[in-house]
């Protein structure tokens, strides 16, 4: 049976309606239709071909990215596409470039921090791409510690200007995407100084390049930071460096929605609460979590289809070999990643709701839920991106040696995705922010104030600190109440243990520093509880389609029980479950793998990814893997000639034992 027939056979075994699952995955029928239409629009356009990225030079790759970006903008305006369609269209282009930062960071920064006058002036230019912007915050010496930024913006009352300056080498802006070669403008974050007083970090709109010939303006040193990890991958993006030498900008280019500097140089905080800035942060992190589900889904789609096509061992009397996906070791590694893709998708949906809720509350000057929203978005960004980067690498290994080929799509996917673990907040630092929130929440339990939101379970502290799991048999692990109680008890007991240990230190900050590793683990336990609970909530809602709910139920409990298996030490050391209950959890997990097995290929088909977007020979929809592997091999420039360049200079002298004639 060839790959095409094999995958067709796999799809025939599905116990649910794939089209219905596609709608569940997309979030709505409308979202599915937009996604489906945009992905196929991109795939049908030869300009967006990407199979040759690995063999391009850096300059070729960068110029190719410029061509694709401008072509996309032309189509967006000519068709025309709505804002929703435009976002999806650029996403399915699947090539990091300057437009990503322009639309995701530069424009939102002006919207969130600019006055009405500033928005009218700058957005009218940015929305038409008359200027191209980036977000220049990170410096060579400081990333996560934003308050440690060194770039200065000193107000000069004589000229009504700010003087931007990079006082040290480590103060140079370093990493902003789009900065190196493309951006004409940037939102630059610098320390605001007036009358000798440092008012902390503020944002400024700064022109970087001449709009006629694109040359850097006097007083600006700018360029690309160099080649990054992987072939192709994120090297299409011109991540840049930027240094200022007493560069002047008008006073009105300080973003002044939250604070302003008067003509006389007086610093005046605005009536607009600074907490409004957190709404944008919640939005950005929600997008990152949603993107984690997409990246995980891409990797899992490739690994699942290839595992169904690939056969190895198990032949009886010269018969057909066993599909790799039928081996329990493969299922034990692959199916939890499949479950994670769906779990992250649904918690991403919940974060969209959270963003809307937080935004409405902030506009009404209600900041009560802000600390909790900040903590859970920070934690979920950290947890999902770490799990996804690890998951992509695991999928590469699940594809055996062929997974190491660039054309498998997995090496490039990993190289593009893994920076998510450090941008928008280092993942360990973010979990420590969650830990601080948890310690504060635990300390308030005796106050009588009922915890809310994602810490509501702490309100049942008396029960959760004493209870023992009532699981008796494997099927009990399919009871949502029992699963949730196990995760709640584990999370609370780890948090309370950290709080108790902290209380033993006279200096709390010293204690926090000593207990960092334990605090990170407690934060992760809390975040995993959030994901499990939101998956269960999804199951409790209305889910349409034949067999869809049952498949999602299987995936939900695979996700939860695999976490118990993976973090068994936590569950046992906190006395949340017993070793016997852990054993029946593993038994139930194996049963769930068997139930998912006939549906695995259909479950990844529900992601509705085109072959163009997947960019993988191993993950092709038709399963025609081996002939296409040969096609890709023959395209390599090394195969342009039968005898390689260098034969006469090096190989022939070596094998003829005439090294003196070699051109060494």
C-alpha positions in Angstrom: 0.0 0.0 0.0 1.6 3.3 -1.0 1.4 6.5 1.0 -1.7 7.9 -0.8 -3.7 4.7 -0.3 -2.4 4.4 3.3 -3.6 7.9 4.3 -6.9 7.4 2.5 -7.4 4.2 4.5 -6.6 6.0 7.7 -9.1 8.7 6.9 -11.8 6.1 6.3 -11.5 4.9 9.9 -12.4 8.2 11.4 -15.2 8.0 14.0 -16.2 11.7 13.7 -17.0 14.3 11.1 -13.8 16.1 10.1 -15.5 19.1 8.7 -17.3 19.7 12.0 -14.0 19.4 13.8 -12.4 22.0 11.5 -15.0 24.5 12.6 -14.3 23.7 16.3 -10.6 24.1 15.7 -11.1 27.5 13.9 -13.5 28.7 16.6 -16.5 29.3 14.4 -17.7 28.6 10.9 -16.9 32.2 9.8 -13.3 31.9 11.1 -12.9 28.6 9.4 -14.1 30.0 6.1 -11.8 33.0 6.3 -8.8 30.8 7.2 -9.6 28.3 4.5 -10.0 30.9 1.8 -6.8 32.8 2.8 -4.6 29.8 3.1 -5.6 28.6 -0.4 -5.2 32.1 -1.9 -1.6 32.1 -0.7 -0.9 28.5 -1.7 -2.2 29.2 -5.3 0.1 32.2 -5.9 3.6 31.2 -7.2 5.2 34.3 -5.7 4.8 32.7 -2.3 6.7 29.6 -3.2 9.0 28.7 -0.3 10.6 25.3 -1.0 13.9 26.8 -2.0 14.6 28.9 1.1 17.2 26.6 2.5 19.6 27.1 -0.5 19.2 30.9 -0.8 22.0 33.2 0.4 21.0 35.6 3.1 20.8 38.5 0.6 18.7 36.4 -1.8 16.4 35.3 1.1 16.0 38.9 2.3 15.2 40.3 -1.2 12.7 37.4 -1.7 11.0 38.4 1.5 10.7 42.0 0.4 9.2 40.8 -2.9 6.6 38.6 -1.1 5.7 41.3 1.4 5.1 44.0 -1.2 3.2 41.6 -3.4 1.0 40.7 -0.5 0.3 44.3 0.3 -0.5 44.9 -3.4 -3.0 42.0 -3.3 -4.5 43.1 0.0 -5.4 46.5 -1.5 -6.4 45.3 -5.0 -8.8 42.5 -4.0 -9.4 44.1 -1.5 -9.2 42.1 1.8 -10.7 43.0 5.1 -8.5 43.6 8.1 -9.4 40.1 9.4 -8.6 38.6 6.0 -5.3 40.6 5.7 -4.1 39.2 9.1 -4.8 35.6 8.0 -3.3 36.2 4.5 0.0 37.5 6.0 0.0 34.6 8.5 -0.2 32.0 5.8 2.6 33.6 3.8 4.7 31.9 6.5 7.8 34.0 6.0 9.0 36.3 8.8 9.4 39.8 7.6 9.2 43.5 8.4 5.4 43.7 8.1 5.0 41.4 11.1 6.5 44.1 13.4 4.9 47.0 11.6 1.4 45.7 12.2 1.8 43.7 15.4 4.0 46.1 17.4 4.5 49.5 15.8 0.9 50.3 14.9 -0.5 49.0 18.2 2.1 50.9 20.2 0.9 54.2 18.7 -2.8 53.2 19.1 -2.3 52.4 22.8 0.2 55.1 23.8 -0.4 58.0 21.4 -2.8 61.0 21.9 -5.7 61.4 19.5 -3.6 64.0 17.6 -0.6 61.7 17.4 -2.8 58.8 16.2 -4.3 60.9 13.5 -0.9 62.0 12.2 1.1 58.8 12.4 -1.5 56.1 11.8 -2.7 57.8 8.6 0.8 57.2 7.3 1.4 53.8 8.9 -1.9 52.3 7.8 -1.1 53.1 4.2 2.5 51.9 4.6 3.8 55.4 3.7 6.1 54.8 6.6 7.4 51.4 7.9 7.8 51.0 11.6 9.3 48.7 14.2 9.4 48.4 18.0 12.8 49.3 19.4 12.9 48.4 23.1 15.4 45.5 23.7 19.0 46.6 24.1 22.3 44.7 23.8 22.6 44.8 27.6 19.0 44.5 28.7 16.0 42.5 27.5 13.6 41.3 30.2 14.6 44.1 32.6 12.9 46.9 30.8 13.6 49.3 33.7 17.3 48.8 33.1 17.3 50.2 29.6 20.1 52.7 29.1 19.1 54.8 26.0 18.3 58.3 27.1 15.9 61.0 25.8 16.9 64.3 27.4 14.6 67.3 26.9 16.3 70.5 25.7 14.0 73.4 26.6 16.0 75.8 24.4 15.0 74.0 21.2 11.8 72.2 22.4 13.4 68.9 21.4 14.4 65.5 22.9 18.0 64.4 22.5 18.2 60.7 22.1 21.6 59.2 23.0 23.2 55.8 23.4 25.7 56.4 26.2 27.3 52.9 26.2 27.7 50.0 23.8 25.2 47.9 25.8 22.7 50.7 25.3 22.4 50.0 21.6 19.0 48.7 20.5 19.5 45.1 19.6 17.1 42.5 18.1 14.1 44.6 16.9 12.7 43.0 13.8 12.5 45.2 10.7 15.0 47.6 12.1 18.2 46.4 10.4 17.4 47.3 6.8 13.7 48.2 6.2 12.1 50.4 8.8 11.9 54.1 8.2 10.5 54.8 11.7 10.5 53.2 15.2 8.8 53.5 18.5 12.0 53.8 20.6 11.9 53.2 24.3 14.3 55.4 26.3 14.8 56.9 29.7 13.0 60.3 29.8 15.1 63.0 31.5 13.9 66.5 32.2 15.7 69.1 34.3 18.2 66.4 35.4 15.5 64.1 36.7 15.0 60.5 35.3 11.3 59.7 34.9 11.9 56.2 33.7 11.3 54.5 30.4 8.9 56.1 27.8 8.1 55.7 24.2 9.1 58.0 21.3 8.3 58.0 17.6 11.6 58.4 15.8 12.4 58.7 12.1 15.5 56.6 11.3 15.9 56.8 7.5 15.6 59.4 4.8 12.2 58.9 3.0 13.8 59.7 -0.4 16.9 57.5 -0.6 16.5 55.3 2.6 19.9 56.4 4.0 20.2 56.6 7.8 19.7 60.1 9.2 22.8 61.9 10.7 23.4 60.8 14.3 22.0 57.3 13.7 24.1 54.1 13.3 22.0 51.2 12.2 22.3 47.7 10.6 21.5 44.0 10.8 22.7 41.9 13.7 23.7 39.0 11.5 22.8 35.4 10.7 20.5 33.6 13.1 19.8 29.9 13.9 18.8 27.6 11.0 18.7 27.7 7.2 16.1 30.1 5.9 14.0 30.2 9.1 14.1 33.6 10.8 16.9 34.9 8.6 14.3 36.4 6.4 13.9 39.0 9.1 16.3 41.9 9.4 16.7 42.0 13.1 18.8 45.1 13.7 21.0 47.2 16.0 20.6 51.0 16.5 22.7 53.6 18.2 22.0 57.3 18.7 24.6 60.0 18.8 22.8 63.0 20.3 20.0 62.6 17.8 17.2 65.3 18.1 13.5 64.8 17.7 10.6 67.3 18.2 8.9 67.2 21.7 5.6 66.1 20.2 7.1 62.8 19.1 7.0 61.6 22.6 4.0 59.3 22.9 1.9 61.4 25.3 -1.3 59.5 26.1 -0.1 58.4 29.5 2.3 61.3 30.3 3.7 64.4 28.6 6.4 67.0 28.8 5.3 70.7 28.5 7.1 73.3 26.4 8.8 74.4 29.6 10.1 70.9 30.3 7.6 70.0 33.1 6.8 66.3 33.3 3.0 65.9 33.7 1.4 62.5 34.2 -1.9 62.0 32.3 -5.3 61.4 33.9 -5.4 58.2 31.7 -4.4 55.3 34.0 -1.0 53.7 33.1 -2.7 50.3 33.6 -4.3 50.7 30.2 -0.9 49.7 28.7 -1.5 46.2 30.2 -4.4 45.7 27.8 -2.0 45.6 24.9 0.3 43.3 26.7 -2.6 40.8 27.4 -3.4 41.0 23.7 0.2 40.3 22.6 0.5 37.3 24.9 -2.9 35.9 23.9 -1.6 35.9 20.3 1.5 34.1 21.3 -0.5 31.4 23.0 -2.7 31.0 20.0 0.4 30.8 17.8 1.8 28.1 20.1 -1.2 25.9 19.2 -0.7 26.5 15.5 3.1 25.7 15.6 2.4 22.6 17.7 -0.3 21.6 15.3 1.9 21.9 12.3 4.6 19.7 13.8 2.1 17.1 15.0 0.4 17.1 11.6 3.7 16.2 9.9 4.7 13.6 12.5 1.2 11.9 12.5 0.9 11.6 8.8 4.4 10.4 8.4 4.0 7.9 11.3 1.0 6.5 9.4 2.9 6.2 6.1 6.2 4.9 7.5 6.4 1.2 8.1 9.2 -0.5 10.0 9.8 -4.0 11.5 7.0 -6.4 12.5 6.9 -8.3 9.2 5.6 -11.9 9.4 6.8 -14.4 6.8 7.8 -11.7 4.4 4.5 -9.8 4.8 3.8 -6.1 5.2 5.7 -4.3 8.0 4.0 -2.4 10.9 3.0 1.2 10.7 5.2 3.2 13.0 2.1 4.9 14.5 0.9 1.5 15.8 3.8 1.2 18.1 2.8 2.2 21.7 6.1 4.0 22.2 5.2 6.2 19.2 1.7 6.8 20.5 3.0 7.7 24.0 5.2 10.4 22.6 3.0 11.7 19.8 -0.6 11.7 21.1 0.1 13.9 24.1 1.5 16.5 21.7 -1.7 16.2 19.5 -3.7 16.7 22.7 -1.5 19.7 23.6 -2.2 21.4 20.2 -6.0 21.2 21.0 -5.5 22.2 24.6 -3.5 25.3 23.7 -6.0 26.2 21.1 -8.9 26.3 23.6 -7.0 28.1 26.3 -6.0 30.6 23.6 -9.7 31.1 22.9 -10.3 31.8 26.5 -7.5 34.4 26.5 -9.3 36.2 23.7 -12.3 36.5 26.0 -10.0 37.6 28.9 -8.5 40.3 26.7 -12.0 41.7 25.9 -13.0 41.5 29.5 -9.9 43.2 30.8 -10.1 45.9 28.1 -13.7 46.7 29.1 -12.8 46.8 32.8 -9.8 49.1 32.2 -11.8 51.5 30.2 -14.2 51.7 33.2 -11.2 52.3 35.5 -11.8 48.8 37.1 -8.3 47.4 37.7 -9.4 44.7 40.2 -8.7 41.7 37.8 -5.5 43.2 36.3 -2.9 41.4 38.5 -4.6 38.1 37.9 -4.8 38.7 34.1 -1.2 39.7 34.0 -0.1 36.6 35.9 -2.1 34.1 33.9 -1.1 35.6 30.5 2.6 35.7 31.6 2.4 32.1 32.8 0.5 30.7 29.8 2.9 32.4 27.4 5.8 30.8 29.1 4.3 27.4 29.5 2.8 27.0 26.0 5.9 28.3 24.2 8.3 26.1 26.1 6.0 23.0 25.6 5.7 23.8 21.9 9.4 24.3 21.2 10.1 21.0 22.9 7.2 19.4 21.1 8.4 20.4 17.7 11.8 18.9 18.4 10.1 15.7 19.7 8.1 15.5 16.4 11.4 15.8 14.5 12.7 12.8 16.4 9.4 11.0 15.9 10.1 11.2 12.2 13.4 9.4 12.5 16.3 10.3 10.4 14.2 11.9 7.7 12.9 14.4 10.2 16.4 15.9 10.1 16.0 16.8 6.5 15.2 20.5 5.8 12.4 19.4 3.5 10.7 17.6 6.4 9.7 21.2 7.5 10.5 20.5 11.1 14.1 21.9 11.4 12.9 25.3 9.9 9.7 25.3 12.0 11.8 24.7 15.1 14.3 27.5 14.2 11.5 30.0 13.5 9.5 29.1 16.6 12.1 28.7 19.4 12.7 32.5 19.8 9.2 32.6 21.3 10.7 31.3 24.5 12.7 34.5 25.0 10.9 37.3 23.2 8.1 39.2 24.9 9.5 38.0 28.2 12.0 35.2 29.1 10.0 32.2 30.0 11.6 31.6 33.4 11.3 35.3 34.3 7.6 35.2 33.4 7.0 32.2 35.6 8.6 34.0 38.5 6.1 36.8 38.0 3.4 34.2 38.3 5.0 32.9 41.4 5.0 36.3 43.1 1.3 36.6 42.3 0.7 33.1 43.8 2.6 34.0 47.0 0.5 37.1 47.4 -2.7 35.1 46.8 -1.7 32.5 49.4 -0.8 35.3 51.9 -4.3 36.7 51.5 -6.2 33.5 52.2 -6.5 34.3 55.9 -8.0 37.8 55.2 -11.4 36.4 54.3 -11.2 37.8 50.8 -12.4 35.2 48.3 -9.9 34.4 45.5 -11.3 34.9 42.0 -10.6 34.0 38.5 -7.9 31.4 37.9 -7.1 31.3 41.7 -10.7 30.7 42.7 -9.7 27.1 43.7 -7.6 28.6 46.5 -10.9 29.5 48.2 -11.3 25.8 49.0 -7.9 25.6 50.6 -9.1 23.8 53.7 -10.5 21.0 51.7 -7.7 20.8 49.0 -4.9 20.7 51.6 -6.5 17.7 53.4 -8.3 15.8 50.7 -7.2 12.5 49.2 -8.1 11.5 45.6 -11.2 9.2 45.5 -10.0 7.5 42.3 -10.5 3.8 42.6 -10.4 2.4 39.1 -9.0 3.5 35.7 -12.4 4.9 34.5 -12.5 7.3 37.4 -9.8 9.3 35.7 -12.4 10.2 33.1 -14.4 12.0 35.8 -13.8 15.8 35.3 -14.3 16.6 39.0 -11.7 14.0 40.1 -9.2 15.2 37.5 -9.7 18.9 38.4 -9.4 18.2 42.1 -6.1 16.4 41.6 -4.7 19.3 39.7 -6.1 21.9 42.1 -4.7 20.1 45.1 -1.3 19.7 43.6 -1.1 23.4 42.5 -2.3 24.7 45.9 0.0 22.4 48.0 3.0 23.4 45.9 2.2 27.1 46.3 1.5 26.8 50.1 4.8 24.8 50.5 6.7 27.6 48.8 4.9 30.2 51.0 5.7 28.3 54.1 9.4 28.0 53.2 9.5 31.7 52.3 8.2 32.6 55.8 11.3 31.1 57.3 13.5 33.8 55.8 13.8 37.1 57.6 14.5 38.8 54.3 11.7 37.8 51.8 13.7 38.8 48.7 16.6 36.6 49.8 14.2 33.8 50.4 12.6 34.3 47.0 16.1 34.1 45.5 16.9 30.9 47.3 13.6 29.2 46.3 13.5 30.2 42.6 13.5 26.7 41.3 10.6 25.6 43.6 8.7 28.8 42.8 8.9 28.2 39.0 7.6 24.6 39.5 4.7 25.9 41.5 3.9 28.5 38.8 4.0 25.8 36.1 1.6 23.6 38.2 -0.9 26.6 38.4 -0.6 27.2 34.6 -1.2 23.5 33.8 -4.3 23.6 36.0 -5.6 26.6 34.0 -5.1 24.7 30.6 -6.8 21.5 31.9 -9.7 23.4 33.4 -10.3 25.4 30.2 -10.3 22.2 28.2 -12.9 20.7 30.5 -15.0 23.8 30.3 -14.8 23.5 26.5 -16.2 20.0 26.8 -19.1 21.2 29.0 -20.2 23.7 26.3 -22.2 23.0 23.2 -20.1 21.1 20.6 -21.8 20.2 17.3 -20.9 17.4 15.0 -21.0 13.6 14.8 -18.4 12.1 17.2 -16.6 15.4 17.7 -17.2 15.8 21.4 -16.1 12.2 22.1 -12.8 12.8 20.3 -12.2 16.0 22.2 -12.9 14.2 25.5 -10.3 11.6 24.7 -7.7 14.4 23.9 -8.6 16.3 27.1 -7.9 13.3 29.3 -4.8 12.4 27.4 -3.5 15.9 28.0 -4.3 15.8 31.7 -3.2 12.2 32.5 0.0 12.6 30.5 0.8 15.6 32.7 0.2 13.5 35.8 2.6 10.9 34.3 5.2 13.5 33.4 5.0 15.3 36.8 4.3 12.3 38.9 6.9 13.4 41.5 4.8 16.5 42.2 1.6 14.6 42.6 3.2 11.9 44.8 5.3 14.3 47.0 2.3 16.5 47.7 0.2 13.4 48.6 -2.3 14.4 46.0 -2.5 10.9 44.6 -1.1 7.5 45.6 1.2 5.3 43.6 -1.8 2.9 42.9 -3.9 5.8 41.5 -0.9 6.8 39.4 -0.8 3.2 38.1 -4.4 3.2 37.0 -3.9 6.6 35.4 -1.3 5.1 33.2 -3.6 2.2 32.4 -6.4 4.7 31.4 -3.9 6.6 29.3 -3.0 3.5 27.3 -6.7 2.9 26.7 -7.2 6.5 25.5 -4.3 6.1 23.0 -6.0 3.1 21.5 -9.2 5.1 21.1 -7.4 8.0 19.4 -5.3 5.7 17.1 -8.0 5.2 14.4 -8.8 8.9 14.4 -5.3 10.4 14.5 -4.9 11.3 10.9 -8.4 12.8 10.7 -7.7 14.8 13.9 -4.7 16.5 12.2 -6.6 16.9 9.0 -9.0 19.0 11.0 -6.3 21.7 11.3 -7.0 22.3 7.6 -3.4 23.2 6.7 -2.4 23.3 3.0 0.7 21.5 1.9 2.1 24.9 1.1 1.7 26.1 4.7 3.0 22.9 6.2 6.0 23.0 3.9 6.8 19.4 4.5 7.5 16.4 2.2 6.8 14.1 5.2 3.5 15.7 6.1 2.0 15.8 2.6 -1.8 15.4 2.5 -1.5 12.7 -0.2 1.2 10.7 1.7 3.3 10.5 -1.4 6.5 10.8 0.7 9.3 8.7 -0.9 9.1 9.9 -4.5 8.9 13.5 -3.3 11.9 13.0 -1.1 13.9 12.0 -4.2 12.6 15.0 -6.1 13.7 17.4 -3.3 17.1 15.7 -3.1 17.7 16.1 -6.9 16.9 19.9 -6.6 19.9 20.5 -4.4 22.6 22.6 -6.0 25.2 19.8 -5.2 23.4 17.6 -7.7 23.7 20.1 -10.5 26.7 18.1 -11.6 27.6 14.4 -11.3 31.2 15.1 -10.5 31.5 17.7 -7.8 33.4 21.0 -8.0 36.7 20.3 -6.3 37.2 16.8 -7.6 40.4 17.7 -9.6 41.8 19.9 -7.0 41.3 17.7 -4.0 39.6 14.3 -4.4 41.6 13.0 -7.4 45.0 14.0 -5.8 43.9 12.2 -2.6 42.9 8.9 -4.1 45.8 8.9 -6.6 48.2 9.6 -3.8 49.4 12.8 -5.4 48.8 15.3 -2.6 51.7 17.5 -3.8 49.6 18.4 -6.8 46.5 19.3 -4.7 45.7 22.9 -4.5 45.8 23.2 -0.7 
